[in-house]
Amino acid sequence: MTSLINASTSAGVVITPDTSGVLALQTAGTTAVSISSGQVATFAQAPVLPAASIPQAALAAGVAGNGPAFSYYASGATSVANSTFTKILFAASEFDTASAVSSSRFTPTVAGYYQINACVTYGNNSSAEKVCAVFKNGATYKIGQDFTASIYGTTVSCIVYLNGSTDYVEIYGYQTSGGAINTNAIQVQTYFQGFLARAA
């Protein structure tokens, strides 16, 4: 047998006890949840929680949950001036789960630690120094590998804390060819990606 707690439509809450150690919660005589003597709950239907009922902060430490993730690439060239950090433009989206990228700037609304990756390739393989960098709130945060000679592409990867309100990141390029160099507008070569690695 099973001890029953039934929300009856005619008699209110009806409790039917027994000594099995098993409990069933019913509505209108139909079992919604059964709890075994070993305290294992079985649901007749998958539980449905209201939207946003579990905030990011309520998740266990180290669980990213449904934090922002994005991937953009350059659909047009950016002219990078000589010896000047220049913001790289990424106009085409592969995905942006929180619509957190605008004008090539990532501004998440969830506070946490973000993995940021970028690659910038140039249309000139001169011996110039070429780098790309993550800028946080308009200032240099991390600079990637310095490539010269016949290497076209530069990469940068880092983890950065963003406060979920005002903090933002962008990608900048830098080169020392003596004149301006255009970046390559190639989906697999010039891109900007990121995701929430851990909530704050």
Legacy VTK file of the C-alpha trace (Angstrom):
# vtk DataFile Version 3.0
C-alpha trace
ASCII
DATASET POLYDATA
POINTS 200 float
0.000 0.000 0.000
0.919 3.653 0.004
0.130 6.565 2.263
-1.845 9.071 0.201
-2.254 12.827 0.390
-4.933 13.733 -2.118
-6.123 17.222 -3.019
-9.700 16.192 -3.705
-12.002 18.419 -5.723
-14.925 17.414 -3.516
-13.534 16.717 -0.063
-10.516 19.005 0.200
-7.271 17.426 1.378
-7.762 13.712 2.081
-5.055 11.763 3.911
-5.027 7.970 3.745
-2.276 6.520 5.968
-0.576 3.137 5.961
2.698 1.678 7.246
4.540 1.058 3.951
6.792 4.074 4.219
5.756 5.067 0.684
4.031 8.403 0.118
2.033 9.542 -2.891
0.946 13.119 -3.522
-2.209 13.277 -5.599
-4.384 15.883 -7.255
-7.977 14.860 -7.961
-7.048 11.214 -7.275
-4.141 11.095 -9.738
-0.610 10.619 -8.369
1.722 13.468 -9.261
4.704 12.476 -7.103
5.566 9.176 -5.450
8.228 9.091 -2.725
9.720 5.695 -1.873
10.760 4.564 1.587
14.321 5.271 0.431
13.316 8.919 -0.192
13.513 8.668 -3.972
10.928 10.886 -5.660
9.313 9.813 -8.935
7.357 12.406 -10.880
4.474 11.485 -13.154
5.560 14.352 -15.424
8.806 16.255 -15.694
8.809 19.181 -13.237
8.318 22.555 -14.887
9.842 25.596 -13.211
8.814 29.168 -14.010
11.175 31.001 -16.324
14.201 32.456 -14.518
13.095 30.870 -11.229
16.656 29.719 -10.533
19.041 32.662 -10.882
22.667 32.167 -11.833
23.717 32.950 -8.248
21.658 30.010 -6.932
23.615 27.430 -8.915
26.424 25.486 -7.284
29.880 27.043 -7.308
31.608 26.516 -10.621
28.399 25.863 -12.607
28.024 28.195 -15.560
24.407 27.315 -16.313
22.873 29.183 -19.232
25.359 32.038 -19.282
26.127 34.020 -22.425
28.072 32.488 -25.314
28.859 34.100 -28.660
30.860 33.755 -31.856
31.331 36.551 -34.396
33.575 36.916 -37.412
34.699 39.707 -39.696
32.499 40.139 -42.739
34.574 43.089 -43.914
38.146 44.302 -43.547
39.355 46.583 -40.761
42.186 48.953 -41.630
44.793 48.726 -38.862
47.009 51.800 -38.768
50.772 51.536 -38.286
51.892 51.233 -34.652
48.380 52.004 -33.370
46.004 49.696 -31.527
42.879 49.615 -33.684
39.512 48.075 -32.789
38.687 45.111 -35.047
35.157 44.911 -36.426
33.182 41.644 -36.266
29.831 42.201 -37.967
28.671 38.628 -38.682
27.241 36.385 -35.974
27.428 32.602 -35.831
25.571 32.646 -32.505
24.937 35.077 -29.651
22.801 33.403 -26.998
22.158 36.550 -24.949
22.381 39.231 -27.673
25.281 40.620 -25.643
27.440 41.759 -28.565
26.806 45.137 -30.157
29.166 47.093 -32.424
31.860 44.424 -31.890
31.663 44.924 -28.102
30.716 42.131 -25.678
28.804 43.412 -22.616
27.299 40.483 -20.672
24.449 40.894 -18.180
25.646 37.961 -16.040
28.554 38.611 -13.690
31.324 36.044 -13.856
34.572 34.819 -15.338
34.578 34.684 -19.136
36.786 32.787 -21.565
37.597 35.074 -24.495
39.228 33.893 -27.741
40.098 35.826 -30.867
42.099 35.461 -34.050
43.003 38.314 -36.385
44.649 37.737 -39.751
46.167 40.393 -41.952
46.332 40.674 -45.729
50.053 41.405 -45.695
52.821 38.991 -44.713
55.590 41.559 -44.312
58.098 41.221 -41.496
56.049 43.625 -39.410
55.136 42.822 -35.825
51.505 41.741 -35.668
49.424 41.144 -32.527
45.837 41.176 -31.359
44.688 42.047 -27.875
41.707 41.866 -25.536
40.715 45.311 -24.314
38.569 45.555 -21.158
36.614 48.771 -20.677
38.732 50.494 -23.322
42.141 49.541 -21.900
44.624 46.792 -22.768
43.882 43.646 -20.755
45.819 40.839 -22.473
48.012 40.810 -25.567
48.375 37.691 -27.690
51.377 36.153 -29.387
53.601 38.492 -31.396
54.048 37.142 -34.939
56.339 38.439 -37.656
57.681 37.404 -41.074
55.358 35.169 -43.125
52.778 34.602 -40.372
49.482 36.259 -41.275
47.421 35.499 -38.163
47.643 36.388 -34.490
45.635 34.943 -31.613
44.751 35.847 -28.050
43.024 33.817 -25.352
42.341 34.711 -21.728
39.907 34.620 -18.830
38.481 37.934 -17.685
36.078 38.917 -14.907
33.097 40.972 -16.104
30.643 42.475 -13.614
27.476 41.800 -15.620
26.511 45.455 -15.973
29.142 47.943 -17.130
32.200 45.809 -17.967
32.844 45.033 -21.636
35.547 43.577 -23.873
36.652 44.272 -27.434
39.412 42.999 -29.723
42.146 45.294 -31.015
44.853 44.749 -33.608
48.342 46.207 -33.836
51.026 46.065 -36.530
54.288 47.827 -37.421
54.567 47.541 -41.216
55.067 51.269 -41.707
51.599 51.766 -43.190
48.029 50.621 -42.744
47.195 46.926 -43.252
43.723 45.489 -43.761
42.529 42.493 -41.809
41.202 39.516 -43.735
37.426 39.174 -43.847
37.464 35.383 -43.709
35.102 33.555 -41.343
37.626 30.956 -40.190
40.524 33.413 -39.824
39.258 36.587 -38.144
36.864 35.882 -35.283
35.856 36.856 -31.743
34.327 34.315 -29.314
33.501 34.021 -25.642
31.416 32.234 -23.017
30.707 32.255 -19.280
33.185 29.818 -17.723
32.086 30.342 -14.119
29.541 32.528 -12.389
30.782 35.174 -9.962
LINES 1 201
200 0 1 2 3 4 5 6 7 8 9 10 11 12 13 14 15 16 17 18 19 20 21 22 23 24 25 26 27 28 29 30 31 32 33 34 35 36 37 38 39 40 41 42 43 44 45 46 47 48 49 50 51 52 53 54 55 56 57 58 59 60 61 62 63 64 65 66 67 68 69 70 71 72 73 74 75 76 77 78 79 80 81 82 83 84 85 86 87 88 89 90 91 92 93 94 95 96 97 98 99 100 101 102 103 104 105 106 107 108 109 110 111 112 113 114 115 116 117 118 119 120 121 122 123 124 125 126 127 128 129 130 131 132 133 134 135 136 137 138 139 140 141 142 143 144 145 146 147 148 149 150 151 152 153 154 155 156 157 158 159 160 161 162 163 164 165 166 167 168 169 170 171 172 173 174 175 176 177 178 179 180 181 182 183 184 185 186 187 188 189 190 191 192 193 194 195 196 197 198 199
